[in-house]
Amino acid sequence: MRDFSPLHKARLKYSPKLAGILQKGIKNTKVTYGEKTSAVKDKEEIQKLFSEVYGEPIVSFSETGENLIGDRKNVGVILSGGQAPGGHNVIAGLYDALKESNPENKLYGFLGGPSGIIDGKYVEFTDEFIDQYRNTGGFDIIGSGRTKLETEEQFEKTLHTCKSLNIEAIVIIGGDDSNTNACMLAQWLKAKETGIQVIGCPKTIDGDLKNSQIEISFGFDTATKTYSELIGNIMRDANSAKKYWHFIKLMGRSATHVGLEVALQTQPNIALISEEVEAKKQSLKEIVDYITDVVVKRASIGKNFGVALIPEGLIEFIPEMKTMISSLNDILAELEKNPEFANIQNEKKYEVISEKLTRNEAFVFNSLPDLIKAQLLMDRDPHGNVQVSRIETEKLLIEMVKKNLKELAKEGKYTGKFSEQAHFFGYEGRCAMPSNFDADYCYSLGYNACVLIMAGLTGYLSCIKNLTEPADKWLAGGVPLTMMMNMEKRHGKMKPVIQKALVELDGPVFKEFEANREKYAMDDCYVFPGAIQYFGPAEVCDATTLTLQLEQKAAVTC
Ligand code: FBP
């Protein structure tokens, strides 16, 4: 047995709060079916691709004394994609609900993500095993992976594993790509009349797996609180020494929900929002000019320090970059078919690529420092995404701002001193010990996944709502995965994927930031949120993110 810290030991004993509607147990749950649904976009293609699971109704649960528990069941669970705090509690909630339904029920965990079910690598959960992981961060209970489920061979192997373990339902805990996997698998298993159900759970620290039904993905709460703590600490340092500009890249592959939430929690001098950059069609030069302007203005009042938040996905939202990266993705998908391409020197690669890009795109590509060019060429993930966590946008911006300042200094328009520190906060928050909110939410999501299984549903995402209320008032149900799908280009081909929810520029969260950012830029309004609190008053320990509070408030007022 490894050593546990005192907090770890105390967290193992925490009893997560179950959504009120589920508290009477699976024996007392009624299923209500809503209206039929349709895909968010590209309805015809999605319907064609998911003919077996398309258009199912949204379901909600209520307490009325119906007994949903059927025969004994074996269930499999997969953790998929990037780690997010609370994943262990989804498994714990699922396990407890299964055992509550029938102590003979079994839960198998597939190792290392979707590849575990393909290769038949698994563990069977027991009380002792689960009890070591309750309310803890990370996905190390069974590991995670990013394998894309799409080939006939992968589906056949998955079926083989399920048959060998008598598995009747699979729960996939993942983000947009992983739940796309869940939907593909649900379709295939239903078309083959296997009777095996697939249920998804909404995970991602990025916060972009949300819609009219899903209020937030799990992990966002803890990750943003962790980054806010770190950034608050850096702000205090900056404000004490008054000598550094901190450029902090924040995780969140596409959407800037993480950056926006952290900006509201800490009030930095600069926070770029990718969605705004795209909407305003800002060029890289314009972004750099904006940052330079704040640096110069602060320097003019003697403030040669500050904090700037840079969203991880920024580069893909700058229109000229977006077009270039999109062509680059197609070109790389082609070039990588030739195994020799991997062995040629980067300089030669840049030449080959430049010849295939349009003149404008080649100009944009070649204007980037070699470091960034090389990072843009790195492998896409198995779902075809550029690995933005490996692109050092914060360093690119620092270099460009420095160049600007040098020019301004020559012209006598800047006399300040610019010393920079670059940071990237991403992995620091993905495995943090879940906040009470994430511990409770995840436990409820897992428990609810079991209720969806018992209700005989497939191709659904576990859904817990009313999240800004105390857990006693939380509601539960399921949302058809096809409702969230659309077609997008991946690896050079159009593929069905769950549509990401980007920051809405006319939404309450961005509006709140927009109304205050000028003040944040010049006055030092830094807020220091401190570490996540697990024990103490509910208004501190159970507080939700500002994003969720503002969005829910706006939804009520509408
Ligand atoms: P998911 O969408 O799978 O939740 O992962 C999101 C994320 O944390 C992004 O914020 C980040 O860009 C990416 O994972 C990093 O991926 P990796 O873990 O493969 O380095």
Residues whose N, C-alpha, C, O or C-beta is under 5 A from the ligand:
A	BS01	FBP	S80 G81 G82 G175 K203 T204 I205 D206 M251 G252 R253 S389
